[in-house]
Amino acid sequence: MKFSVVISVLVLLAALLVAPGNSAAVQRDADAEQVTVSEVWDGDTLVVDRNGREVTIRLIGVDTPETGRPGTPVQFYGPEASDFARRALLGKQVRLEFEAPGRPGGGTDKYGRVLAYVITGAGMNFNGELVRQGYGRVYTRYPFRYQRAFEEAQDEARRAGLGIWDKKKRAAWSDPSRRGTVIGNLRTGIYHLPGEKFYDQVREKNRIYFRSEEEARKAGYRKAKH
């Protein structure tokens, strides 16, 4: 094989290894460990069972809209990001991978949460998938190994108007009369109609709005029984 061909193949393989949505994107980490996701707080924060101990994980390199932080209102597309993470990860075995020791920003954040990448059973870098599908934006306060790939994925999501970059959905979110009156409960997977018993009792951080029952059912929610 000619030397120029060898170089071309190596360049192609390198490009595949940094694609955030590709199973090949995962850089094998000597310190990686298998855990089970026991709780999902929001799009970028979850709890895992780590050798019999509950540990809170903050995903590296991505920031999703808030849904339940004290003193912070629910933000646009926060419920959707939480719902996506919950459906993809809750109860699943995943692999945690970490940045090298001594990385700026450390191994935990100011809240004591462990900073990690979450790799699904299919080999997908979930941190990058959130960015790729528009559920969050790249968090660049501290450098990280997949930063360039994440930024490229964010550019593509922005151009495509996905998730948080969807201007029409953002406009609807800011206008309650447009965002829908059917309330889904992120915790229970049940939706409620105006006038029903528990309609006003769903906590704001657990709410996701739909414009119709059909839309709620297509999203996987079931109607409340009274």
Secondary structure, DSSP 8 states (H G I E B T S, - for coil): --HHHHHHHHHHHHHHHT-TTSGGG----TT-EEEEEEEEEETTEEEEEETTEEEEEEETTEE---SS-TT----TTHHHHHHHHHHHHTT-EEEEE---TT-TT-SB-TT--EEEEEE-TT--BHHHHHHHTTSSEE--SS--TTHHHHHHHHHHHHHHT-GGG-HHHHHHHH-HHHH-SEEEETTTTEEE-TTSTTGGGS-GGGEEEESSHHHHHHTT-EE---
